[in-house]
Amino acid sequence: MTDGAVQSVREALNTRELLKVKVLDGAPAGAREMGEALVERIPGAQLVQVIGRTVVVYRPHPERPEIRLP
């Protein structure tokens, strides 16, 4: 996972709270491992779900932090 990819997801989470990220077939690890590595690098982000090669990431909107996942 490149720094550029992490930055792109971080920026997308500034306008959306929920984001689907596709993990490429040639990735060095499985989708769950890549999703966990991604959210570790983005403060406040949570891995919500993994469906096949797609991970769903959540981070509260910066202007509405009162909405949280359990």
N, CA, C and O atoms as a MOPAC input file, in Angstrom:
PM7 MOZYME 1SCF
protein

 N      0.84800 1    -1.16500 1     0.00000 1
 C      0.00000 1     0.00000 1     0.00000 1
 C      0.90000 1     1.23600 1     0.00000 1
 O      1.75100 1     1.41100 1     0.87200 1
 N      0.68900 1     2.06400 1    -0.97900 1
 C      1.54000 1     3.24400 1    -1.11800 1
 C      1.01500 1     4.40200 1    -0.25900 1
 O     -0.14900 1     4.43300 1     0.14000 1
 N      1.90800 1     5.33800 1     0.00300 1
 C      1.50900 1     6.54000 1     0.73800 1
 C      0.45600 1     7.31800 1    -0.03800 1
 O     -0.44600 1     7.91100 1     0.55300 1
 N      0.57300 1     7.31600 1    -1.37100 1
 C     -0.39900 1     8.01200 1    -2.21300 1
 C     -1.79000 1     7.42100 1    -2.09800 1
 O     -2.77900 1     8.15400 1    -2.07500 1
 N     -1.87500 1     6.10400 1    -2.02700 1
 C     -3.17400 1     5.44600 1    -1.88300 1
 C     -3.80100 1     5.79200 1    -0.53500 1
 O     -4.99500 1     6.07900 1    -0.45200 1
 N     -2.99500 1     5.76100 1     0.50700 1
 C     -3.49300 1     6.10600 1     1.84700 1
 C     -3.96700 1     7.55700 1     1.86800 1
 O     -5.01500 1     7.85400 1     2.44200 1
 N     -3.21900 1     8.45200 1     1.25700 1
 C     -3.59200 1     9.86800 1     1.21200 1
 C     -4.90000 1    10.06100 1     0.44500 1
 O     -5.73700 1    10.87100 1     0.84400 1
 N     -5.08200 1     9.32500 1    -0.64700 1
 C     -6.32200 1     9.42700 1    -1.42400 1
 C     -7.53300 1     8.99400 1    -0.60300 1
 O     -8.57900 1     9.64200 1    -0.64300 1
 N     -7.39200 1     7.90600 1     0.13600 1
 C     -8.48900 1     7.43900 1     0.98700 1
 C     -8.74900 1     8.44300 1     2.09700 1
 O     -9.90400 1     8.74000 1     2.40200 1
 N     -7.69900 1     8.96700 1     2.70000 1
 C     -7.84500 1     9.96400 1     3.77300 1
 C     -8.61400 1    11.18200 1     3.26200 1
 O     -9.51600 1    11.67300 1     3.94100 1
 N     -8.26800 1    11.67200 1     2.07500 1
 C     -8.94800 1    12.83200 1     1.50300 1
 C    -10.40200 1    12.51900 1     1.15800 1
 O    -11.27800 1    13.36000 1     1.35600 1
 N    -10.66700 1    11.31400 1     0.64200 1
 C    -12.04000 1    10.92700 1     0.31400 1
 C    -12.89600 1    10.85900 1     1.57700 1
 O    -14.08500 1    11.17300 1     1.53900 1
 N    -12.29900 1    10.45200 1     2.68400 1
 C    -13.04200 1    10.37500 1     3.94400 1
 C    -13.33900 1    11.75500 1     4.53200 1
 O    -14.10600 1    11.85600 1     5.49000 1
 N    -12.75700 1    12.80800 1     3.98700 1
 C    -13.09100 1    14.16500 1     4.43200 1
 C    -14.44600 1    14.60300 1     3.90300 1
 O    -15.07200 1    15.49500 1     4.47600 1
 N    -14.91400 1    13.98600 1     2.80700 1
 C    -16.20500 1    14.35900 1     2.23400 1
 C    -17.24200 1    13.25300 1     2.37200 1
 O    -18.43900 1    13.51100 1     2.24600 1
 N    -16.80200 1    12.03200 1     2.62600 1
 C    -17.70400 1    10.90000 1     2.79800 1
 C    -17.34600 1    10.18300 1     4.09200 1
 O    -16.17100 1    10.08500 1     4.44600 1
 N    -18.33500 1     9.69400 1     4.78200 1
 C    -18.05200 1     8.95600 1     6.01300 1
 C    -17.78900 1     7.48000 1     5.74900 1
 O    -17.04200 1     6.83600 1     6.48600 1
 N    -18.39600 1     6.95100 1     4.70700 1
 C    -18.30100 1     5.53600 1     4.39500 1
 C    -17.70600 1     5.39800 1     3.00400 1
 O    -18.12300 1     6.08200 1     2.06900 1
 N    -16.73300 1     4.51400 1     2.87300 1
 C    -16.00800 1     4.39600 1     1.61300 1
 C    -15.70400 1     2.93900 1     1.32500 1
 O    -15.26100 1     2.20200 1     2.20600 1
 N    -15.94400 1     2.52100 1     0.08000 1
 C    -15.57400 1     1.17700 1    -0.35300 1
 C    -14.24000 1     1.26700 1    -1.08200 1
 O    -14.05100 1     2.12000 1    -1.94800 1
 N    -13.31300 1     0.37200 1    -0.71900 1
 C    -11.98500 1     0.35700 1    -1.33800 1
 C    -11.74300 1    -1.04300 1    -1.88300 1
 O    -11.85200 1    -2.02700 1    -1.15200 1
 N    -11.41700 1    -1.12900 1    -3.15500 1
 C    -11.15000 1    -2.41400 1    -3.79600 1
 C     -9.67300 1    -2.75400 1    -3.62900 1
 O     -8.80400 1    -1.93900 1    -3.93700 1
 N     -9.39300 1    -3.95900 1    -3.14000 1
 C     -8.02200 1    -4.44200 1    -2.99300 1
 C     -7.69300 1    -5.24900 1    -4.24000 1
 O     -8.42700 1    -6.17100 1    -4.59800 1
 N     -6.61200 1    -4.91200 1    -4.88900 1
 C     -6.24000 1    -5.58400 1    -6.13300 1
 C     -5.91900 1    -7.05400 1    -5.90600 1
 O     -5.47400 1    -7.44300 1    -4.82700 1
 N     -6.14800 1    -7.86200 1    -6.93000 1
 C     -5.85200 1    -9.29600 1    -6.84800 1
 C     -4.37700 1    -9.56100 1    -6.57000 1
 O     -4.04600 1   -10.54000 1    -5.90100 1
 N     -3.49600 1    -8.71800 1    -7.06500 1
 C     -2.06100 1    -8.90900 1    -6.88100 1
 C     -1.50300 1    -8.31700 1    -5.60000 1
 O     -0.28700 1    -8.23400 1    -5.43400 1
 N     -2.38500 1    -7.90000 1    -4.68700 1
 C     -1.92400 1    -7.30200 1    -3.43200 1
 C     -1.12200 1    -8.32600 1    -2.62600 1
 O     -1.40200 1    -9.52300 1    -2.68800 1
 N     -0.12900 1    -7.86000 1    -1.87400 1
 C      0.73500 1    -8.77700 1    -1.12400 1
 C      0.04800 1    -9.47200 1     0.05500 1
 O      0.61700 1   -10.39400 1     0.63900 1
 N     -1.16100 1    -9.04400 1     0.41000 1
 C     -1.89500 1    -9.65100 1     1.52400 1
 C     -3.36900 1    -9.70000 1     1.15100 1
 O     -3.78000 1    -9.13600 1     0.13700 1
 N     -4.15900 1   -10.37500 1     1.97200 1
 C     -5.59100 1   -10.46800 1     1.73500 1
 C     -6.30100 1    -9.15400 1     2.00000 1
 O     -5.71800 1    -8.21300 1     2.53900 1
 N     -7.56100 1    -9.10200 1     1.61500 1
 C     -8.33700 1    -7.87100 1     1.76500 1
 C     -8.45400 1    -7.44300 1     3.22200 1
 O     -8.31300 1    -6.25800 1     3.52400 1
 N     -8.71100 1    -8.38600 1     4.13500 1
 C     -8.84300 1    -8.02600 1     5.55200 1
 C     -7.54100 1    -7.42400 1     6.08000 1
 O     -7.55800 1    -6.40100 1     6.76400 1
 N     -6.41900 1    -8.06000 1     5.76200 1
 C     -5.12100 1    -7.55000 1     6.23900 1
 C     -4.82300 1    -6.17400 1     5.65300 1
 O     -4.31500 1    -5.29700 1     6.35100 1
 N     -5.13800 1    -5.98400 1     4.37500 1
 C     -4.89500 1    -4.68200 1     3.75200 1
 C     -5.81600 1    -3.61800 1     4.35000 1
 O     -5.39300 1    -2.48300 1     4.56800 1
 N     -7.06700 1    -3.97800 1     4.61500 1
 C     -8.00200 1    -3.03700 1     5.23600 1
 C     -7.55000 1    -2.63300 1     6.63300 1
 O     -7.61600 1    -1.46000 1     7.00200 1
 N     -7.09000 1    -3.61300 1     7.40400 1
 C     -6.59900 1    -3.30700 1     8.74900 1
 C     -5.36300 1    -2.41600 1     8.69900 1
 O     -5.21600 1    -1.50600 1     9.51500 1
 N     -4.47300 1    -2.68000 1     7.73900 1
 C     -3.27800 1    -1.84200 1     7.59100 1
 C     -3.66800 1    -0.42200 1     7.18700 1
 O     -3.05700 1     0.54900 1     7.63300 1
 N     -4.68800 1    -0.31000 1     6.34100 1
 C     -5.14700 1     1.01200 1     5.89600 1
 C     -5.69000 1     1.82900 1     7.05100 1
 O     -5.30100 1     2.98400 1     7.22100 1
 N     -6.58700 1     1.25200 1     7.85600 1
 C     -7.19200 1     2.03600 1     8.94700 1
 C     -6.18600 1     2.36000 1    10.04500 1
 O     -6.36900 1     3.33100 1    10.77800 1
 N     -5.13100 1     1.56800 1    10.17000 1
 C     -4.08300 1     1.90300 1    11.13800 1
 C     -3.36400 1     3.18800 1    10.75500 1
 O     -2.84000 1     3.89200 1    11.61800 1
 N     -3.34100 1     3.49300 1     9.46700 1
 C     -2.62200 1     4.67700 1     8.97800 1
 C     -3.50700 1     5.91000 1     8.85000 1
 O     -3.02500 1     6.98500 1     8.49400 1
 N     -4.80800 1     5.76300 1     9.14000 1
 C     -5.73600 1     6.89700 1     9.04100 1
 C     -6.39000 1     7.09800 1    10.40900 1
 O     -7.22800 1     6.29100 1    10.81100 1
 N     -6.02600 1     8.14600 1    11.12300 1
 C     -6.59400 1     8.38600 1    12.45800 1
 C     -8.11900 1     8.46200 1    12.43000 1
 O     -8.70300 1     9.16500 1    11.60600 1
 N     -8.74800 1     7.73200 1    13.33600 1
 C    -10.19700 1     7.75800 1    13.46300 1
 C    -10.94300 1     6.81800 1    12.53400 1
 O    -12.15700 1     6.66300 1    12.66700 1
 N    -10.25000 1     6.18700 1    11.59600 1
 C    -10.90500 1     5.29200 1    10.63900 1
 C    -11.11600 1     3.91500 1    11.25100 1
 O    -10.33100 1     3.45700 1    12.08200 1
 N    -12.19400 1     3.26900 1    10.82100 1
 C    -12.52600 1     1.92700 1    11.29400 1
 C    -12.82800 1     1.03000 1    10.10800 1
 O    -13.45000 1     1.46400 1     9.13800 1
 N    -12.39300 1    -0.20700 1    10.18100 1
 C    -12.73800 1    -1.19800 1     9.17400 1
 C    -14.10800 1    -1.74500 1     9.53800 1
 O    -14.28100 1    -2.33000 1    10.60700 1
 N    -15.08600 1    -1.55800 1     8.65100 1
 C    -16.46100 1    -1.93700 1     8.94000 1
 C    -16.76900 1    -3.34200 1     8.43000 1
 O    -17.38500 1    -4.14500 1     9.13100 1
 N    -16.33100 1    -3.63100 1     7.19000 1
 C    -16.72900 1    -4.87800 1     6.56800 1
 C    -15.75300 1    -5.23200 1     5.45400 1
 O    -15.14900 1    -4.35700 1     4.83300 1
 N    -15.61200 1    -6.53800 1     5.21400 1
 C    -14.83200 1    -7.02400 1     4.08300 1
 C    -15.73500 1    -7.95700 1     3.28800 1
 O    -16.25800 1    -8.93300 1     3.82600 1
 N    -15.91400 1    -7.65600 1     2.00900 1
 C    -16.71800 1    -8.49000 1     1.12300 1
 C    -15.84200 1    -8.83100 1    -0.07400 1
 O    -15.59300 1    -7.97800 1    -0.92600 1
 N    -15.37900 1   -10.05300 1    -0.14000 1
 C    -14.48400 1   -10.44700 1    -1.22200 1
 C    -13.20300 1    -9.64400 1    -1.16300 1
 O    -12.47700 1    -9.70000 1    -0.17000 1
 N    -12.91600 1    -8.89300 1    -2.22100 1
 C    -11.71900 1    -8.05700 1    -2.28900 1
 C    -12.02800 1    -6.58600 1    -1.98400 1
 O    -11.18300 1    -5.71700 1    -2.19700 1
 N    -13.23100 1    -6.31200 1    -1.49100 1
 C    -13.64700 1    -4.94000 1    -1.19000 1
 C    -13.72500 1    -4.73800 1     0.31600 1
 O    -14.32900 1    -5.53900 1     1.02900 1
 N    -13.10800 1    -3.65800 1     0.79700 1
 C    -13.18300 1    -3.31100 1     2.20900 1
 C    -14.01600 1    -2.04200 1     2.35000 1
 O    -13.96700 1    -1.15300 1     1.49900 1
 N    -14.77400 1    -1.97200 1     3.43100 1
 C    -15.58700 1    -0.79400 1     3.72300 1
 C    -14.96900 1    -0.11000 1     4.93500 1
 O    -14.78800 1    -0.71600 1     5.99100 1
 N    -14.64900 1     1.17900 1     4.75500 1
 C    -13.97600 1     1.96800 1     5.78500 1
 C    -14.89800 1     3.10100 1     6.21400 1
 O    -15.55300 1     3.73000 1     5.38200 1
 N    -14.94500 1     3.35800 1     7.52100 1
 C    -15.76900 1     4.42600 1     8.08600 1
 C    -14.90200 1     5.35600 1     8.91800 1
 O    -14.01600 1     4.92500 1     9.65500 1
 N    -15.18400 1     6.63500 1     8.77600 1
 C    -14.60500 1     7.64100 1     9.67500 1
 C    -15.64500 1     8.74200 1     9.81800 1
 O    -16.17900 1     9.21600 1     8.81500 1
 N    -15.94300 1     9.15800 1    11.04500 1
 C    -16.94000 1    10.21900 1    11.24100 1
 C    -16.56400 1    11.48000 1    10.46800 1
 O    -15.38800 1    11.81800 1    10.33300 1
 N    -17.57000 1    12.15600 1     9.97500 1
 C    -17.35400 1    13.41200 1     9.26400 1
 C    -16.68900 1    14.39500 1    10.21500 1
 O    -17.09000 1    14.48700 1    11.37500 1
 N    -15.67400 1    15.13800 1     9.74800 1
 C    -14.95200 1    16.05600 1    10.64200 1
 C    -15.84000 1    17.10900 1    11.30800 1
 O    -15.52900 1    17.57200 1    12.40600 1
 N    -16.94200 1    17.49200 1    10.65600 1
 C    -17.81400 1    18.51300 1    11.22200 1
 C    -18.97300 1    17.92700 1    12.01200 1
 O    -19.71300 1    18.67100 1    12.65600 1
 N    -19.15100 1    16.59900 1    11.97600 1
 C    -20.22500 1    15.93900 1    12.72200 1
 C    -19.66600 1    14.72400 1    13.45800 1
 O    -20.09100 1    13.60100 1    13.18800 1
 N    -18.74000 1    14.91600 1    14.36400 1
 C    -18.10600 1    13.77700 1    15.05100 1
 C    -19.01600 1    13.06700 1    16.04300 1
 O    -18.61600 1    12.04300 1    16.59700 1
 N    -20.23500 1    13.57200 1    16.29000 1
 C    -21.10300 1    12.94200 1    17.27200 1
 C    -21.69700 1    11.62600 1    16.78300 1
 O    -22.17000 1    10.83500 1    17.59900 1
 N    -21.68800 1    11.37100 1    15.48200 1
 C    -22.21600 1    10.12100 1    14.93800 1
 C    -21.09100 1     9.09200 1    14.94600 1
 O    -20.05800 1     9.29100 1    14.30700 1
 N    -21.29000 1     7.99100 1    15.67000 1
 C    -20.24300 1     6.97900 1    15.81200 1
 C    -20.83300 1     5.59300 1    15.59400 1
 O    -22.00900 1     5.35200 1    15.86900 1
 N    -19.99900 1     4.68700 1    15.09400 1
 C    -20.38200 1     3.28300 1    15.02500 1
 C    -20.15700 1     2.65500 1    16.38500 1
 O    -19.27500 1     3.08200 1    17.13000 1
 N    -20.94400 1     1.64600 1    16.71400 1
 C    -20.73800 1     0.99100 1    18.01900 1
 C    -19.41600 1     0.26500 1    18.08700 1
 O    -19.09200 1    -0.33500 1    19.11300 1

